[in-house]
Amino acid sequence: MSQPMTRNTATPALDYLLSAALPSQRAELADLAAHQGLMWRCVCRTVNTLNTDACSACEKPRPYTKDVTPPRYEYGELLEDLRDRLAEWFDDEPKERRPAAIGFRVTTEYDDGPAWATWDATAYFTDAWIGTPYPKDFERSGVADALVELGDFEQPQVGDTLIVVVPPPFAPERPEEKGLGREYAYGISDYARAAAEALGDGWGADSGYIGAYGLLWGPGGTPELRLYVDDYDDLVLGWKHYPDRETVTIDLPDGAPSLPAELRTVGKAIAKAARTFLP
Ligand SMILES: [Zn+2]
């Protein structure tokens, strides 16, 4: 998975500071910024801004911009929690050189099998192609807690690699970084209601549990249909009580509707699909 590292709210302030600095101050300021993870230093020693993925001088790609995890696992939110805890750890240690990534090793020193070790971690810096031993132990920190959570989710195996990209200081909150926090004009139950309207007399619609899906039913209460987003991010219509038995995918060629007319179009498409469930 790739961790976007390009946006950083500190970058404009740093640019301003660099432009205000005297030429004699500039190198020192860039050194300090690279040390803090506010800029990145290439193996050729050039210091680059965080919004570059290749060195401005030698054009080598910026290293350690991607996590490395055991290939059989999808850690998802657990990995993001670990990343947040690492960010906190280094935010609390401004004198310490902030690494681009931290690698963890597997220990077999515990009775209940292999686990991610909080000690003997490896720090990766962008100006070196190999890591260096990280001298501190993360024990009793949020990092340690996050490693335990990962191990509880899936026990690591000896030889597994876990390298986590450390965000820069002042990195935006995660929802914004990931493009979450997006607002949709209509919820899925609105789609179901638009479909009921298109289907006409005797049809009804409602919101499913905490709005996670829409419900649609025909004259006399049947068929009872469920409108939901499946594991492939497709909008599908299926039987309420047997959602996997038979489903029809609803195409959204223009994406999610944001205007009443667009919602009506989607409602008609769902209505067409709903008719295929009639006896
Ligand atoms: Zn370079």
Boltz pocket constraint, residues with backbone or C-beta under 6 A from the ligand:
constraints:
  - pocket:
      binder: B
      contacts: [[A, 42], [A, 43], [A, 44], [A, 45], [A, 46], [A, 55], [A, 56], [A, 57], [A, 58], [A, 59], [A, 60]]
      max_distance: 6.0
